[in-house]
Amino acid sequence: MLDFSFSEEQQAFREMLREFSLKELLPNYTKWDSEGEFPRHLWKRLGELGVNGLRVPEKYGGSGADCVTTGIAAEEVGRGDFNLTYAVMLNGLISDIINNHAADSLKQKWLPQIASGDKVVGIALTEPAAGTDAAGIRSTAVRKGDRYILNGEKSGISAATIGDMFIVFAKTDQQSGSRGVSAFIVPRDLPGMECKGYEDMGNVLIGRGSIYMSDVEVPEENLIGLENQGFSQVMNGFDLSRLLIGLQCAGAAFQSLDETIEHVKTRHSFGKPLAKYQGVSFPIVHHYTHLELIKWQAYRGLWLRDQGKKHSKEAASVKWLGPKYSQEAIHECLLLNGHYAYTKEMPLEQRLRDVIGLEIGDGTAQANKFVIAKELIGKEYKPY
Ligand SMILES: Cc1cc2nc3c(=O)[nH]c(=O)nc-3n(C[C@H](O)[C@H](O)[C@H](O)COP(=O)(O)OP(=O)(O)OC[C@H]3O[C@@H](n4cnc5c(N)ncnc54)[C@H](O)[C@@H]3O)c2cc1C
């Protein structure tokens, strides 16, 4: 049997979020960017609507929804405010990691606060000398009695300036490569933690930045999963975030196409609506087709994850092409709307800046092609 339909419940959730996104998020999307303010009240509002707790089990205050439903949230929030899709992606990724691998006491402490939107959480893997080559991280976590002492610098971290807690990857075994990495829950307010923001081109209010750890002490229970297994256990979560990112970007691009279709039906040149010219309608069709392909590959990947089936290759394909197709579509929409779209009066220039960030964040195209090549051709042909 092959069935591409969403359940009635999923459809109702999509409709509710579409309305919320277009009525309550979209009108202020550019305001937060221009004022450089993080709208924490909207993050909380997403919690009330059940968006933050989709991957949090009911007993910890979430809805325990499936991954496909989480994808719907990414797509629909993306229509109204691309930056707030980080609530879907970061919370989905981090809730899955905590729920699957963390100690019970940590689940009880963090999952309800993630679901409600009271706490903002981030994930800190990248370092100044290790991005694509993530196994090359140098931050260390040294065991001392019943605690770990963390030292090092994380860079490029989303929510560095607004986050209350980070999942931090650090080396617990200096001798082995990726096998010597462990993941820890590290609250931001611990002594020795310092976070500094960047002046980014997009995703401004998400406060990307660097985290400096100087003798930060965490209890041993903050280790997530087994020591030295951070990569093999915890990084499987990135298959979820990659699929969600494809839908976040596609949501912003679909909204741009919808707005552009309205524009070309009403704007005239040479006595006719722009929409009558194939030089205008074909680019719209071109990008719509790309976005539909990405959307369905993303939902297929999420469905595979829900079934407990392999989906790394699918996730990597969506992460590689989703942000790329979306920024191309938004760019074209900007051109089709003419010079006003080049101003900050319209959301298109910001969508373009915002979406481009996720061509890099969570792994570049090349990093994702490694994943696909490894599965398609064989891991013995990996370049590293
Ligand atoms: C918007 C945004 C959000 C982010 N959020 C987070 C976050 O929350 N947490 C986090 O840990 N990190 C985050 N990052 C960092 C991101 O994951 C890294 O920037 C990314 O993995 C690339 O690493 P790098 O910047 O060090 O580039 P490098 O690894 O130095 O790569 C530079 C270029 O070389 C290419 N390249 C590298 N190696 C190869 C190779 N072997 N073959 C071919 N090409 C190669 C890359 O594809 C890239 O184009 C974010 C980045 C951005 C832009």
The ligand as a MOL file (V3000), in Angstrom:
LIG
                    3D

  0  0  0     0  0            999 V3000
M  V30 BEGIN CTAB
M  V30 COUNTS 53 58 0 0 0
M  V30 BEGIN ATOM
M  V30 1 C 22.9350 29.6600 10.4140 0
M  V30 2 C 23.9000 28.6960 11.0550 0
M  V30 3 C 23.4980 28.0070 12.1830 0
M  V30 4 C 24.3960 27.1360 12.8060 0
M  V30 5 N 24.0040 26.5190 13.9560 0
M  V30 6 C 24.8750 25.6700 14.5810 0
M  V30 7 C 24.4990 25.0640 15.8150 0
M  V30 8 O 23.4190 25.3200 16.3520 0
M  V30 9 N 25.3910 24.2230 16.4050 0
M  V30 10 C 26.5890 23.9230 15.8460 0
M  V30 11 O 27.3330 23.1250 16.4260 0
M  V30 12 N 26.9820 24.5120 14.6870 0
M  V30 13 C 26.1610 25.3760 14.0490 0
M  V30 14 N 26.5290 26.0010 12.8880 0
M  V30 15 C 27.8660 25.7360 12.3540 0
M  V30 16 C 27.7890 24.8020 11.1450 0
M  V30 17 O 27.3520 23.5200 11.5020 0
M  V30 18 C 29.1820 24.7670 10.4720 0
M  V30 19 O 29.4130 26.0860 10.0040 0
M  V30 20 C 29.2220 23.7990 9.3030 0
M  V30 21 O 29.2270 22.4740 9.7740 0
M  V30 22 C 30.4500 24.0210 8.4290 0
M  V30 23 O 31.6160 24.1100 9.1790 0
M  V30 24 P 32.6320 25.3410 8.9600 0
M  V30 25 O 31.8370 26.5920 8.9650 0
M  V30 26 O 33.7380 25.1870 9.9320 0
M  V30 27 O 33.1650 25.1520 7.4870 0
M  V30 28 P 34.3770 24.2060 7.0170 0
M  V30 29 O 34.2170 22.8520 7.5780 0
M  V30 30 O 35.6490 24.9160 7.2230 0
M  V30 31 O 34.0770 24.1350 5.4640 0
M  V30 32 C 34.2720 25.2500 4.6040 0
M  V30 33 C 33.8140 24.8420 3.2010 0
M  V30 34 O 34.6110 23.7240 2.7480 0
M  V30 35 C 33.7560 22.6380 2.4240 0
M  V30 36 N 34.4280 21.3880 2.8090 0
M  V30 37 C 34.9640 21.0840 4.0120 0
M  V30 38 N 35.5210 19.8570 3.9770 0
M  V30 39 C 35.3030 19.3760 2.7320 0
M  V30 40 C 35.6390 18.1500 2.0500 0
M  V30 41 N 36.2940 17.1630 2.6630 0
M  V30 42 N 35.2490 18.0130 0.7540 0
M  V30 43 C 34.5890 19.0050 0.1220 0
M  V30 44 N 34.2610 20.1830 0.7030 0
M  V30 45 C 34.6150 20.3600 1.9810 0
M  V30 46 C 32.4850 22.8480 3.2080 0
M  V30 47 O 31.3800 22.2110 2.5970 0
M  V30 48 C 32.3670 24.3810 3.1680 0
M  V30 49 O 31.7720 24.7880 1.9640 0
M  V30 50 C 25.6880 26.9140 12.2590 0
M  V30 51 C 26.0730 27.6110 11.1240 0
M  V30 52 C 25.2020 28.5030 10.5360 0
M  V30 53 C 25.6620 29.2790 9.3210 0
M  V30 END ATOM
M  V30 BEGIN BOND
M  V30 1 1 1 2
M  V30 2 1 2 3
M  V30 3 2 2 52
M  V30 4 2 3 4
M  V30 5 1 4 5
M  V30 6 1 4 50
M  V30 7 2 5 6
M  V30 8 1 6 7
M  V30 9 1 6 13
M  V30 10 2 7 8
M  V30 11 1 7 9
M  V30 12 1 9 10
M  V30 13 2 10 11
M  V30 14 1 10 12
M  V30 15 2 12 13
M  V30 16 1 13 14
M  V30 17 1 14 15
M  V30 18 1 14 50
M  V30 19 1 15 16
M  V30 20 1 16 17
M  V30 21 1 16 18
M  V30 22 1 18 19
M  V30 23 1 18 20
M  V30 24 1 20 21
M  V30 25 1 20 22
M  V30 26 1 22 23
M  V30 27 1 23 24
M  V30 28 2 24 25
M  V30 29 1 24 26
M  V30 30 1 24 27
M  V30 31 1 27 28
M  V30 32 2 28 29
M  V30 33 1 28 30
M  V30 34 1 28 31
M  V30 35 1 31 32
M  V30 36 1 32 33
M  V30 37 1 33 34
M  V30 38 1 33 48
M  V30 39 1 34 35
M  V30 40 1 35 36
M  V30 41 1 35 46
M  V30 42 1 36 37
M  V30 43 1 36 45
M  V30 44 2 37 38
M  V30 45 1 38 39
M  V30 46 1 39 40
M  V30 47 2 39 45
M  V30 48 1 40 41
M  V30 49 2 40 42
M  V30 50 1 42 43
M  V30 51 2 43 44
M  V30 52 1 44 45
M  V30 53 1 46 47
M  V30 54 1 46 48
M  V30 55 1 48 49
M  V30 56 2 50 51
M  V30 57 1 51 52
M  V30 58 1 52 53
M  V30 END BOND
M  V30 END CTAB
M  END
